[in-house]
Amino acid sequence: MSLALPAFLFVIILGYTYYKTKNLLGGVILKVDGITDGQGFDSPEIKLFGSAKNATLMTINGREIFVDKDANFEEKLLLLPGYNIIEVKAEDKFGKKIQKDYQLTLK
């Protein structure tokens, strides 16, 4: 009976710790809006936006972009005539990386 209370408190503390750190341990959650893979465009200027939860570094085609305090980003890009590849990468503070590639065409 005397070990029940410390064991219960230990389980509560362990559960709370997991709840607070599960997003950090899971890595970057990258959501890209504004484009879809294989999409064609009539205008060369496109707007790429979305969110990158837990990201400390984010790049589009190798160029670092700003992620606000709510993990949102927004970037305007110019497409070249014909076939384009857009590479979106994000990295967290533990070195976990995620990359999404989009193949776009400018008509």
Secondary structure, DSSP 8 states (H G I E B T S, - for coil): -TTHHHHHHHHHHHHHHHHHHHHHHH--EEEEES--TT-EESSSEEEEEEEEET-SEEEETTEE----TTSEEEEEEE--SEEEEEEEEEE-TTS-EEEEEEEEEE-
